[in-house]
Amino acid sequence: MIAVIPRVAQRRLGLAVRTRERSLTRPAPSQVTLRPALPLLAASFAILFVVVGGGIDTVSVFLNALAESEGWSRRTLSLGISVGVIGAALATPLVGLLIDRHGVRLPMTLGLAFLAPGFAILVGMREPWHFVAANVLLGPGFAATAMLPITVAVTVRVPERTALALGIVGVGSSMGALVLAPLLQGLVAAVGWRGTYATLALLVLATPIPFLLFVLPRGRLQRGRAVADPSQPSLTQGLRRPGVLWLFGILVLPGLAGFGLQVHLVPLLSDAGHSAAFAAGALGAMIGVSALGKLGGGWLGDRAGPLATLRLALALRTLAVASLALASSPLVVGGFVVALGLAVGAEVAVAPVIALAILGSERFATLFGLIQLVSMLAVGLAPIVPGVIFEASGSYAGALVFWVAALLLALGIALRMRLPAPASAAAGAPGAGLAPVAPPTTGVSPLTSR
């Protein structure tokens, strides 16, 4: 009987049977709990809260303090920040390689070894170039301590409800900026920037240590009970997987548009007739809304799928940026803040899940680090294009067109993308995404924090 069934029909029948088997053995997303992952999630949240939210996102507090108290030019201080971003970008592929070979503990320890002398230079600096020199160390230090290791650890070690897990830990950086920025500003007024840098250094260096010792995963990362691919694909083979070029597009283009807008938002809104306080408040409000976007995007990504969630987020983000053509209206600005915050937060939650599906788990950190290199370099260049357009035209209208065009292109790429089917991964097909995971026997995906 089976012999007379055409081969195409046999393959379809087999796929249907395997899909039915997975639906019977794997719990629905609503039935899966993140309880086994709580130690890892708590550690990741705390590290992002202090290291990223405090160490990176509060830099404007110190730029203002240094410019006012020391009289250092903002151009030199901005150069230091750019040096840090470029240093983090260049270090990211090496950090990814270390994660794939040794796990997250070694690169995070090396990151702290870079951060310690970097903060020492900040505390003792006497000349503007000292700030630039400090960021040569701080950029790679932040990249190795928190930025890539936390994303990779959560993405790989939480095989179910991954997007929600990423959203939860991503809230840490948003909340860190909201809480620590005003606290550090008050500390600058009380003890000066030097004492504030010393306090921040202690927080940033001390927070990851207990989690490194007792919580974060030991050894190489593995996705649940994923079956390792004995062929160990090379970097060239990994970058040739189907969908990798699309992945570059959906990660690089939004970064090119997003950071440029963030840097120029306050002057853009000021030119539209709003006060500087209103413009700064809008920028700060986006951080708070993005925290909700990370949670909501993670929840939706686990139910509707990460790619569908990304498409929705990019569409919402494009509409939000386009609405700035009417930025003179406070109501429009309010809608922009809510829409952009939700969209950016959702992208943060689902982008690593999409990357894992395309890149596979064997060399995920290395390949993702290479893509992050390009993305971060684009972020470093992002403020330049709007500045050039404004200087040439005296208006941000051309910059708006550039931002919307970049986001539309990213949305078009997302609409054309297709993620590898889990069945192809199980069969070891080229370009397969997630490695096969054994069905849990207790209704909870296997995950240990060590």
C-alpha distance (Angstrom), angle and dihedral (degrees) to the residues before:
residue distance angle dihedral
M1 . . .
I2 3.81 . .
A3 3.79 91.1 .
V4 3.80 91.7 66.7
I5 3.79 94.4 50.4
P6 3.81 110.0 101.1
R7 3.79 115.1 -108.4
V8 3.81 93.1 -116.4
A9 3.78 90.1 54.9
Q10 3.81 90.3 47.7
R11 3.80 91.2 53.6
R12 3.79 91.4 48.2
L13 3.79 91.0 47.9
G14 3.80 90.9 50.1
L15 3.79 91.7 48.9
A16 3.79 90.7 50.4
V17 3.80 91.3 50.4
R18 3.83 92.3 49.0
T19 3.82 90.6 47.4
R20 3.81 90.0 50.1
E21 3.82 90.5 48.9
R22 3.80 91.5 51.5
S23 3.80 91.1 49.0
L24 3.82 89.7 53.2
T25 3.81 97.0 46.0
R26 3.80 102.8 36.2
P27 3.80 120.5 67.4
A28 3.80 122.4 -122.7
P29 3.82 115.4 -101.5
S30 3.79 90.8 -106.0
Q31 3.82 89.6 57.3
V32 3.80 95.8 50.9
T33 3.78 118.0 91.7
L34 3.78 128.0 -154.3
R35 3.79 91.5 -147.4
P36 3.83 95.4 111.3
A37 3.80 88.8 53.3
L38 3.82 96.4 49.8
P39 3.84 96.1 102.4
L40 3.80 91.1 52.1
L41 3.81 92.7 43.7
A42 3.81 92.9 48.4
A43 3.80 91.7 49.4
S44 3.80 92.1 47.5
F45 3.81 92.3 47.1
A46 3.81 92.4 51.1
I47 3.81 93.9 46.9
L48 3.81 93.2 49.0
F49 3.82 90.5 44.6
V50 3.80 93.0 57.9
V51 3.81 106.6 23.0
V52 3.81 99.7 40.7
G53 3.81 102.7 20.4
G54 3.81 92.6 42.9
G55 3.78 105.3 23.3
I56 3.82 99.5 41.6
D57 3.79 111.3 16.5
T58 3.83 95.6 51.4
V59 3.80 94.8 58.4
S60 3.82 92.1 111.4
V61 3.81 89.2 64.1
F62 3.79 90.4 61.0
L63 3.81 95.3 39.7
N64 3.77 89.6 58.4
A65 3.81 93.2 44.7
L66 3.80 94.1 48.8
A67 3.80 93.0 47.2
E68 3.80 92.7 50.1
S69 3.80 101.4 40.6
E70 3.81 101.0 34.3
G71 3.79 100.6 27.6
W72 3.81 92.1 -129.3
S73 3.79 115.3 160.6
R74 3.76 118.1 -102.6
R75 3.79 88.4 -135.4
T76 3.81 91.7 63.0
L77 3.79 92.3 43.8
S78 3.82 90.8 48.7
L79 3.80 88.4 50.6
G80 3.79 88.2 57.1
I81 3.80 90.9 54.1
S82 3.81 91.1 49.0
V83 3.81 89.9 50.3
G84 3.80 89.1 52.5
V85 3.82 92.6 50.1
I86 3.79 92.3 48.7
G87 3.81 91.3 46.3
A88 3.81 90.4 52.0
A89 3.80 90.5 48.5
L90 3.80 93.9 50.4
A91 3.81 91.7 46.8
T92 3.80 95.7 48.9
P93 3.84 98.4 81.2
L94 3.82 90.6 50.5
V95 3.79 90.4 48.0
G96 3.81 89.1 51.7
L97 3.79 91.2 50.5
L98 3.82 90.8 51.7
I99 3.80 91.0 49.0
D100 3.80 92.2 52.4
R101 3.80 92.3 48.8
H102 3.81 102.7 36.1
G103 3.82 109.2 11.1
V104 3.79 126.8 -116.6
R105 3.81 101.9 -58.1
L106 3.81 98.4 73.1
P107 3.84 97.5 49.5
M108 3.81 91.5 43.3
T109 3.80 90.5 52.3
L110 3.80 90.2 49.1
G111 3.80 88.4 48.4
L112 3.79 91.0 56.9
A113 3.81 88.2 49.4
F114 3.83 88.1 58.6
L115 3.80 95.1 42.8
A116 3.81 95.0 52.8
P117 3.85 97.3 62.5
G118 3.82 90.2 36.8
F119 3.80 91.9 58.6
A120 3.82 90.2 41.8
I121 3.81 88.6 59.6
L122 3.82 90.7 48.1
V123 3.79 92.9 52.1
G124 3.79 93.4 48.8
M125 3.82 102.3 33.6
R126 3.80 118.8 134.5
E127 3.81 102.5 170.6
P128 3.83 131.6 49.0
W129 3.80 92.4 -116.2
H130 3.80 88.7 61.1
F131 3.82 87.1 68.6
V132 3.80 90.0 54.6
A133 3.82 91.3 47.6
A134 3.81 91.4 50.3
N135 3.80 91.5 54.5
V136 3.80 90.7 54.1
L137 3.81 84.9 69.9
L138 3.79 99.4 31.5
G139 3.83 95.7 56.9
P140 3.82 96.3 59.7
G141 3.80 89.5 36.4
F142 3.79 94.2 58.3
A143 3.82 91.7 42.8
A144 3.81 91.9 54.1
T145 3.81 98.2 39.1
A146 3.78 102.4 48.8
M147 3.76 120.9 -18.5
L148 3.82 102.4 73.6
P149 3.85 104.7 13.9
I150 3.80 94.5 56.5
T151 3.81 93.5 47.4
V152 3.80 92.6 47.9
A153 3.82 95.1 43.6
V154 3.81 93.8 52.5
T155 3.81 94.5 40.9
V156 3.80 94.0 50.6
R157 3.81 101.7 34.6
V158 3.82 98.4 46.4
P159 3.83 103.2 63.1
E160 3.81 95.5 174.8
R161 3.83 127.3 50.8
T162 3.78 87.3 7.2
A163 3.80 95.1 158.4
L164 3.81 92.2 53.2
A165 3.81 90.2 48.5
L166 3.81 90.7 51.8
G167 3.78 89.9 47.9
I168 3.79 92.3 52.1
V169 3.79 95.3 50.7
G170 3.81 90.9 41.0
V171 3.78 89.0 61.5
G172 3.82 85.9 66.3
S173 3.81 93.8 72.7
S174 3.81 92.5 44.6
M175 3.80 93.2 49.7
G176 3.79 90.9 43.5
A177 3.80 91.2 57.6
L178 3.81 92.4 45.8
V179 3.81 94.1 49.1
L180 3.79 103.6 33.3
A181 3.81 100.8 41.0
P182 3.83 95.1 67.3
L183 3.81 91.5 38.8
L184 3.80 91.9 53.2
Q185 3.81 90.6 44.9
G186 3.79 89.1 55.3
L187 3.79 90.9 46.5
V188 3.82 90.6 52.5
A189 3.80 88.9 55.4
A190 3.81 90.8 49.2
V191 3.83 104.9 41.3
G192 3.81 105.0 7.0
W193 3.79 131.5 -110.9
R194 3.79 94.2 -70.0
G195 3.80 94.4 57.6
T196 3.79 90.4 42.7
Y197 3.80 91.6 53.1
A198 3.82 89.2 50.6
T199 3.81 91.0 51.9
L200 3.80 92.4 47.3
A201 3.81 90.6 48.3
L202 3.81 91.2 55.9
L203 3.81 91.2 49.8
V204 3.80 95.1 46.7
L205 3.81 94.9 45.8
A206 3.82 97.5 41.2
T207 3.82 101.2 43.6
P208 3.85 99.5 68.5
I209 3.83 95.6 44.3
P210 3.85 100.7 80.7
F211 3.80 90.7 44.2
L212 3.80 90.9 49.2
L213 3.80 90.1 52.0
F214 3.79 100.9 43.2
V215 3.82 115.3 10.1
L216 3.79 117.6 28.7
P217 3.82 116.6 89.3
R218 3.79 118.6 -85.2
G219 3.78 121.8 -136.6
R220 3.78 127.8 -2.0
L221 3.77 117.4 -13.2
Q222 3.78 120.8 -111.8
R223 3.78 128.4 -176.2
G224 3.80 105.8 -117.9
R225 3.80 106.5 -66.4
A226 3.76 91.0 -22.9
V227 3.77 116.4 167.7
A228 3.79 108.4 -121.9
D229 3.78 117.4 -127.0
P230 3.81 105.4 -118.9
S231 3.81 91.3 -157.6
Q232 3.83 91.6 69.3
P233 3.84 97.1 -153.2
S234 3.78 115.8 -130.5
L235 3.78 123.2 -116.8
T236 3.80 90.1 -103.3
Q237 3.80 91.2 52.2
G238 3.78 90.4 46.7
L239 3.79 92.9 52.0
R240 3.81 89.4 49.9
R241 3.79 93.5 59.0
P242 3.81 114.3 123.2
G243 3.78 110.5 -91.3
V244 3.81 98.7 23.2
L245 3.80 94.0 114.0
W246 3.80 89.5 49.5
L247 3.79 88.4 50.2
F248 3.80 90.3 55.5
G249 3.79 88.2 53.3
I250 3.79 98.2 51.6
L251 3.81 92.3 46.2
V252 3.81 101.7 40.0
L253 3.81 102.6 39.5
P254 3.84 97.7 53.1
G255 3.81 89.1 47.4
L256 3.78 90.8 51.1
A257 3.80 90.1 53.3
G258 3.79 98.9 34.8
F259 3.80 104.7 53.6
G260 3.79 93.0 41.4
L261 3.79 89.5 54.5
Q262 3.81 91.6 46.3
V263 3.80 92.5 53.6
H264 3.81 94.4 45.8
L265 3.82 99.3 36.4
V266 3.81 97.1 95.7
P267 3.83 95.2 51.3
L268 3.82 90.1 41.2
L269 3.79 92.2 55.4
S270 3.80 90.9 42.2
D271 3.82 90.0 54.7
A272 3.81 87.6 50.9
G273 3.80 89.5 61.7
H274 3.81 103.0 -93.7
S275 3.79 125.4 128.0
A276 3.80 120.3 -104.3
A277 3.82 89.3 -115.3
F278 3.82 91.0 54.4
A279 3.80 91.5 48.0
A280 3.80 93.3 48.6
G281 3.81 89.8 47.0
A282 3.81 90.6 53.6
L283 3.80 90.4 51.8
G284 3.80 91.8 49.7
A285 3.80 92.6 46.1
M286 3.80 90.3 57.1
I287 3.80 89.3 61.9
G288 3.78 91.1 56.3
V289 3.79 93.6 46.0
S290 3.81 90.9 48.0
A291 3.81 88.3 61.7
L292 3.80 88.9 59.8
G293 3.79 88.9 45.6
K294 3.79 91.4 55.7
L295 3.79 92.1 53.0
G296 3.80 94.8 42.0
G297 3.79 93.1 43.3
G298 3.80 91.5 49.4
W299 3.80 91.4 49.9
L300 3.81 92.3 47.6
G301 3.80 93.1 42.9
D302 3.79 91.7 58.7
R303 3.81 91.8 50.3
A304 3.79 108.0 32.7
G305 3.80 94.3 27.9
P306 3.81 130.3 -98.5
L307 3.81 95.3 -98.7
A308 3.81 93.9 51.1
T309 3.80 89.1 48.4
L310 3.80 91.5 49.9
R311 3.81 91.2 51.3
L312 3.79 90.8 51.4
A313 3.81 91.6 47.1
L314 3.81 93.7 49.5
A315 3.81 91.4 48.4
L316 3.81 91.0 50.2
R317 3.79 91.3 46.0
T318 3.81 92.3 50.9
L319 3.81 91.7 51.2
A320 3.79 90.5 47.5
V321 3.80 93.9 53.1
A322 3.81 92.1 44.1
S323 3.81 89.5 53.7
L324 3.81 89.3 65.9
A325 3.80 86.5 80.7
L326 3.84 81.9 80.1
A327 3.81 94.3 41.4
S328 3.81 92.9 135.1
S329 3.82 88.2 79.7
P330 3.83 114.2 82.4
L331 3.81 88.7 -152.0
V332 3.80 91.2 56.8
V333 3.82 90.4 48.5
G334 3.81 89.7 51.7
G335 3.79 91.5 52.4
F336 3.80 89.9 46.4
V337 3.81 91.7 53.4
V338 3.81 93.1 50.9
A339 3.81 96.2 42.9
L340 3.79 96.0 44.8
G341 3.80 93.8 44.9
L342 3.80 92.6 51.0
A343 3.81 92.5 45.4
V344 3.80 96.7 47.9
G345 3.80 91.6 46.2
A346 3.80 92.1 51.0
E347 3.81 91.3 50.5
V348 3.80 90.7 53.4
A349 3.81 90.4 54.5
V350 3.81 99.3 48.5
A351 3.83 106.3 30.1
P352 3.85 95.5 80.2
V353 3.82 90.6 48.3
I354 3.80 90.2 54.5
A355 3.80 90.0 46.1
L356 3.81 91.7 53.0
A357 3.81 91.7 49.8
I358 3.81 90.7 53.9
L359 3.79 102.1 35.9
G360 3.81 98.7 39.2
S361 3.78 125.4 -136.0
E362 3.82 102.1 -89.7
R363 3.82 96.8 79.4
F364 3.77 98.8 6.3
A365 3.82 98.2 133.0
T366 3.82 93.8 47.7
L367 3.80 95.1 46.8
F368 3.79 93.5 41.5
G369 3.80 88.7 49.1
L370 3.81 90.9 54.6
I371 3.80 90.6 51.7
Q372 3.80 90.1 46.5
L373 3.81 88.3 53.5
V374 3.80 90.5 61.3
S375 3.81 91.8 41.3
M376 3.81 93.9 51.2
L377 3.80 92.4 46.8
A378 3.80 87.3 53.7
V379 3.80 89.0 50.0
G380 3.79 89.5 51.9
L381 3.82 90.8 53.3
A382 3.81 94.9 40.1
P383 3.84 98.0 92.0
I384 3.81 92.7 50.5
V385 3.82 98.9 66.2
P386 3.84 96.5 54.3
G387 3.79 89.6 44.9
V388 3.80 92.0 53.2
I389 3.82 91.2 46.6
F390 3.80 91.6 49.6
E391 3.80 93.5 48.2
A392 3.81 90.5 50.8
S393 3.81 98.1 45.0
G394 3.80 106.0 20.3
S395 3.80 89.4 -127.6
Y396 3.79 140.6 82.0
A397 3.82 92.2 -134.5
G398 3.79 92.4 100.0
A399 3.81 90.4 47.4
L400 3.82 89.7 54.1
V401 3.80 89.7 53.4
F402 3.81 90.1 49.8
W403 3.82 93.2 49.4
V404 3.81 94.1 46.6
A405 3.82 91.6 47.0
A406 3.81 91.6 52.1
L407 3.81 91.5 49.3
L408 3.81 93.0 46.0
L409 3.79 89.5 52.7
A410 3.82 90.4 50.0
L411 3.81 90.2 48.8
G412 3.80 91.1 50.1
I413 3.80 90.2 52.1
A414 3.82 91.2 48.9
L415 3.81 90.9 51.0
R416 3.81 90.8 53.2
M417 3.81 95.2 44.6
R418 3.78 122.7 104.1
L419 3.79 122.8 -170.5
P420 3.83 120.2 -134.9
A421 3.79 112.7 -96.6
P422 3.83 115.8 -112.1
A423 3.80 88.3 -124.7
S424 3.79 90.7 62.5
A425 3.77 89.4 52.9
A426 3.75 90.4 53.1
A427 3.75 90.7 51.4
G428 3.78 92.1 48.7
A429 3.78 93.1 -119.7
P430 3.79 118.0 171.4
G431 3.74 111.6 -89.0
A432 3.77 92.7 20.2
G433 3.73 113.4 161.4
L434 3.77 120.7 -154.8
A435 3.75 119.5 28.6
P436 3.80 113.8 -121.6
V437 3.77 114.8 -84.9
A438 3.76 122.3 -153.1
P439 3.81 111.4 -118.8
P440 3.81 112.2 -102.2
T441 3.76 116.1 -112.3
T442 3.79 97.1 -151.9
G443 3.79 101.4 45.4
V444 3.80 90.6 -102.1
S445 3.79 124.7 96.6
P446 3.79 113.1 -113.3
L447 3.79 111.5 -102.9
T448 3.73 133.0 148.5
S449 3.77 126.8 -177.1
R450 3.77 94.1 -136.4
